[in-house]
């Protein structure tokens, strides 16, 4: 094989830093050696991976973007192979996590604090986005664990339920909505009001889609006035009278307790969704990673 791991590693670091010199510093290689590795990789692949711009700026070509993703997977697999036979010697106190919005802000802080209490040397690295983002991060090797509110790509990933989360409807704390709450109105009865929705890719959005489908509706049937990806922004918009929304009860709880918004159950009991920890199947963990996984699994739920 004409491609070496060193070439792939040099390419990945240049792609991430957008700099040959910074990549060389991280890999303890000269800039000329890094350039040589990438030139050889481009020669073998018979394509241009990196385009040099003025003022020493660089960017990935279309082929470069594809090669970067594949190189990450190959390097991750190589690391897993090495760890299989050297996991005790290679143990690291660093745990890399990717998480969607609700777990990142409202669930993981307690989990990380609890684990750190018994493992004070442990350090965490966390990336956050929506559920699709988090799953991509563990699949391409940027994170070992993902905490998400929806389960996908089950042929590649193992999921374990850590807790349940209710999807509720929140509305502005106005006299009109307070009256409806006093009358015992359900959230389902309020779906005709102007609606703010989460972005595609979020677990909350997917579960809201599933709920609407269960009652014979879609968001196209509702009066959607805004689509937002920031939970705090959505709560603020609701509180200011900008509309209603379907949201995680955990995420909405602070605004509910502060009296900024009113909470309505969509149904008498539910709907609920599971919050999962996810990881690549057949992955070999370091000792610290395995202890963290065991700690999280004790919090509840079952494998899926």
Phi, psi and omega per residue, in radians:
X1 nan 2.341 -3.060
X2 -1.564 -0.148 3.129
X3 -1.710 2.298 3.101
X4 -1.915 2.739 3.076
X5 -1.096 -0.572 3.131
X6 -1.111 -0.697 3.085
X7 -1.097 -0.786 -3.138
X8 -1.127 -0.715 3.137
X9 -1.105 -0.741 3.111
X10 -1.107 -0.754 3.134
X11 -1.096 -0.792 -3.136
X12 -1.063 -0.762 -3.115
X13 -1.172 -0.693 3.076
X14 -1.114 -0.735 3.130
X15 -1.087 -0.661 -3.103
X16 -1.330 -0.678 -3.104
X17 -1.572 -0.284 -3.003
X18 0.935 0.653 -3.090
X19 -2.752 2.245 3.068
X20 -1.248 -0.675 -3.098
X21 -1.195 -0.745 3.127
X22 -1.170 -0.657 3.079
X23 -1.080 -0.746 3.132
X24 -1.103 -0.705 3.115
X25 -1.073 -0.743 -3.119
X26 -1.201 -0.595 -3.091
X27 -1.642 -0.022 -3.088
X28 1.035 0.756 3.101
X29 -2.183 2.687 3.053
X30 -1.268 2.745 3.131
X31 -1.060 -0.653 -3.141
X32 -1.151 -0.611 3.105
X33 -1.194 -0.723 3.091
X34 -1.058 -0.804 3.128
X35 -1.060 -0.687 3.134
X36 -1.130 -0.731 3.115
X37 -1.046 -0.780 -3.082
X38 -1.251 -0.671 3.093
X39 -1.061 -0.718 3.119
X40 -1.166 -0.687 3.122
X41 -1.119 -0.744 3.112
X42 -1.125 -0.622 3.122
X43 -1.147 -0.779 3.140
X44 -1.135 -0.741 -3.104
X45 -1.410 -0.207 3.126
X46 1.003 0.801 3.100
X47 -2.733 2.868 3.071
X48 -1.652 2.171 -3.108
X49 -1.719 -0.590 -3.057
X50 -2.228 2.294 3.106
X51 -1.852 2.176 3.131
X52 -1.504 2.279 3.120
X53 -1.909 3.125 3.106
X54 -1.161 2.786 -3.139
X55 0.993 0.602 3.057
X56 1.129 0.243 3.098
X57 -1.373 2.501 3.118
X58 -2.260 2.749 3.076
X59 -2.579 2.734 3.119
X60 -1.420 2.447 2.988
X61 -1.315 3.074 3.077
X62 -1.052 -0.748 3.074
X63 -1.147 -0.597 3.131
X64 -1.116 -0.697 3.109
X65 -1.086 -0.777 3.121
X66 -1.135 -0.734 -3.138
X67 -1.152 -0.634 3.119
X68 -1.050 -0.807 -3.137
X69 -1.097 -0.757 -3.127
X70 -1.208 -0.651 3.126
X71 -1.116 -0.692 3.102
X72 -1.051 -0.757 3.132
X73 -1.094 -0.770 -3.128
X74 -1.109 -0.781 -3.139
X75 -1.150 -0.641 3.102
X76 -1.133 -0.746 3.120
X77 -1.125 -0.674 3.117
X78 -1.126 -0.695 3.105
X79 -1.138 -0.708 3.109
X80 -1.082 -0.709 3.108
X81 -1.075 -0.784 -3.141
X82 -1.124 -0.752 -3.107
X83 -1.160 -0.450 3.134
X84 -1.017 -0.597 -3.062
X85 -1.907 -0.068 -3.119
X86 -2.384 0.533 -3.003
X87 -1.164 -0.536 3.117
X88 -1.236 -0.732 -3.121
X89 -1.272 -0.495 -3.035
X90 -1.684 0.183 -3.081
X91 -1.042 2.437 -3.139
X92 -2.311 2.490 3.120
X93 -1.356 -0.023 -3.107
X94 -1.527 2.280 3.064
X95 -2.072 2.100 -3.119
X96 -1.707 2.253 -3.029
X97 -2.287 2.484 2.928
X98 -2.096 2.489 -3.040
X99 -2.560 2.573 3.003
X100 -1.398 3.057 -2.914
X101 -1.029 -0.867 -3.062
X102 -1.163 -0.902 3.084
X103 -1.031 -0.705 -3.095
X104 -1.028 -0.767 -3.030
X105 -1.637 -0.513 -2.928
X106 -2.115 -0.110 -3.115
X107 -2.189 -0.837 -3.058
X108 -1.115 -0.626 3.137
X109 -0.941 -0.745 3.114
X110 -1.200 -0.681 -3.141
X111 -1.114 -0.819 -3.102
X112 -1.160 -0.702 3.116
X113 -1.122 -0.728 3.138
X114 -1.113 -0.746 3.137
X115 -1.208 -0.695 -3.126
X116 -1.116 -0.489 -3.138
X117 -1.071 -0.602 3.124
X118 -1.759 -0.128 3.116
X119 -2.347 1.228 -3.028
X120 -1.082 -0.357 3.134
X121 -1.434 -0.196 -3.069
X122 -1.223 2.460 3.047
X123 -2.183 2.580 -3.112
X124 -2.028 2.504 2.978
X125 -2.154 2.122 -3.034
X126 -2.236 2.345 3.023
X127 -1.972 2.387 3.133
X128 -2.247 2.614 3.140
X129 -2.979 -2.500 3.011
X130 -1.644 -3.107 -3.073
X131 -1.085 -0.704 3.131
X132 -1.089 -0.731 3.097
X133 -1.030 -0.821 -3.087
X134 -1.099 -0.730 3.133
X135 -1.151 -0.694 3.092
X136 -1.041 -0.652 -3.070
X137 -1.154 -0.658 3.112
X138 -1.385 -0.499 3.137
X139 -1.244 -0.557 3.135
X140 -1.657 0.070 3.019
X141 1.601 0.046 3.141
X142 -1.331 -0.372 3.116
X143 -2.469 2.703 3.122
X144 -1.599 -0.692 -3.104
X145 -2.111 2.599 3.002
X146 -2.200 2.447 3.039
X147 -1.987 2.018 -2.982
X148 -2.453 2.888 -3.140
X149 -1.857 0.192 3.083
X150 -2.611 2.580 -3.080
X151 -1.878 2.141 3.102
X152 -2.435 2.961 3.125
X153 0.916 0.839 -3.032
X154 -1.192 -0.293 3.098
X155 -1.242 -0.402 -3.113
X156 -1.823 -0.465 -2.958
X157 -2.066 2.597 3.035
X158 -1.820 2.352 -3.141
X159 -2.073 2.504 3.050
X160 -2.353 2.213 -3.126
X161 -1.272 2.291 3.113
X162 -1.916 -0.435 3.100
X163 -2.936 3.011 3.080
X164 -1.959 2.706 -3.098
X165 -2.447 2.304 -3.137
X166 -1.588 2.431 3.010
X167 -1.619 2.169 -3.103
X168 -2.203 2.958 3.019
X169 -1.842 2.266 3.049
X170 -2.021 2.567 -3.066
X171 -2.396 2.820 3.103
X172 -1.046 2.568 3.114
X173 -1.467 1.255 3.126
X174 -1.880 2.925 -3.141
X175 -1.058 -0.692 -3.103
X176 -1.121 -0.813 -3.137
X177 -1.273 -0.563 3.072
X178 -1.089 -0.658 3.108
X179 -1.138 -0.731 3.122
X180 -1.133 -0.662 3.113
X181 -1.149 -0.725 3.114
X182 -1.096 -0.511 -3.139
X183 -1.465 -0.056 3.097
X184 1.440 0.418 3.139
X185 -1.135 2.542 3.070
X186 -1.628 2.821 3.081
X187 -1.078 -0.580 -3.130
X188 -1.030 -0.591 -3.128
X189 -1.274 -0.233 -3.054
X190 -1.802 0.125 -3.024
X191 -1.183 -0.176 3.131
X192 -1.418 -0.171 -3.131
X193 -1.338 2.786 3.083
X194 -0.889 2.308 -2.949
X195 -2.081 2.360 2.996
X196 -1.838 2.300 -3.056
X197 -2.123 2.733 3.037
X198 -1.325 2.830 -3.112
X199 -1.299 2.774 3.013
X200 -1.076 2.472 3.139
X201 1.834 -0.347 3.133
X202 -1.444 2.574 3.097
X203 -1.115 -0.653 3.121
X204 -1.072 -0.759 3.139
X205 -1.088 -0.751 -3.134
X206 -1.098 -0.753 -3.139
X207 -1.205 -0.592 3.055
X208 -1.132 -0.721 3.062
X209 -1.029 -0.775 -3.135
X210 -1.107 -0.707 3.134
X211 -1.118 -0.830 -3.139
X212 -1.053 -0.701 3.103
X213 -1.064 -0.634 -3.121
X214 -1.182 -0.371 3.113
X215 -1.904 0.273 3.044
X216 1.367 0.476 -3.131
X217 -2.281 2.901 2.951
X218 -2.362 2.982 3.091
X219 -1.089 -0.418 3.103
X220 -1.133 -0.393 3.134
X221 -1.469 -0.174 -3.053
X222 -1.808 2.959 -3.135
X223 -1.607 1.296 -3.107
X224 -1.357 2.115 -3.103
X225 -1.883 -0.280 -3.122
X226 -2.773 2.575 3.021
X227 -2.156 2.156 -3.041
X228 -2.348 2.659 3.138
X229 -1.909 -0.022 -3.115
X230 -1.866 2.057 -3.059
X231 -1.098 -0.767 -3.131
X232 -1.103 -0.655 3.083
X233 -1.129 -0.692 3.111
X234 -1.104 -0.792 -3.140
X235 -1.091 -0.708 3.129
X236 -1.131 -0.686 3.137
X237 -1.162 -0.699 3.074
X238 -1.111 -0.816 -3.108
X239 -1.044 -0.563 -3.117
X240 -1.503 0.057 3.076
X241 1.645 0.261 -3.087
X242 -1.382 -0.118 3.131
X243 2.583 -3.023 3.076
X244 -1.897 2.981 3.076
X245 -2.728 2.780 2.985
X246 -1.738 2.186 -2.976
X247 -2.575 2.773 3.000
X248 -1.067 2.319 3.109
X249 -1.094 -0.609 3.102
X250 -1.099 -0.733 -3.118
X251 -1.229 -0.563 -3.076
X252 -1.511 -0.217 -2.930
X253 -1.002 -0.717 -3.107
X254 -1.124 -0.697 3.123
X255 -1.216 -0.581 3.095
X256 -1.176 -0.837 -3.114
X257 -1.123 -0.560 3.134
X258 -1.395 -0.119 3.134
X259 1.391 0.211 -3.140
X260 -1.311 -0.544 3.132
X261 -2.367 2.875 3.056
X262 -1.913 2.512 -3.087
X263 -1.908 2.326 3.094
X264 -2.182 2.240 3.003
X265 -1.207 2.358 3.111
X266 -1.182 -0.722 3.088
X267 -2.273 3.038 -3.131
X268 -1.040 -0.599 3.118
X269 -2.498 1.623 3.096
X270 2.016 -2.897 0.037
X271 -1.338 2.701 3.117
X272 -1.995 2.806 2.969
X273 -2.397 2.788 3.085
X274 -1.611 2.572 2.951
X275 -1.849 2.252 -3.002
X276 -2.015 2.687 2.744
X277 -1.776 2.350 -3.100
X278 -2.205 2.643 3.104
X279 -2.770 2.812 -3.127
X280 -1.161 2.373 3.075
X281 -1.102 2.521 3.090
X282 1.150 0.247 3.091
X283 -1.283 2.467 3.038
X284 -1.671 2.223 -3.075
X285 -1.744 2.691 2.932
X286 -1.239 2.946 -3.133
X287 -1.041 -0.775 -3.130
X288 -1.123 -0.728 3.113
X289 -1.093 -0.742 3.131
X290 -1.120 -0.705 3.116
X291 -1.152 -0.648 3.092
X292 -1.149 -0.773 3.127
X293 -1.065 -0.764 3.116
X294 -1.085 -0.706 3.110
X295 -1.073 -0.802 -3.113
X296 -1.161 -0.709 -3.117
X297 -1.097 -0.509 3.132
X298 -1.228 -0.215 -3.114
X299 -1.257 -0.346 3.084
X300 2.576 -3.099 2.997
X301 1.301 -2.898 -3.070
X302 -2.614 2.923 3.097
X303 -1.234 2.620 3.129
X304 -2.322 nan nan
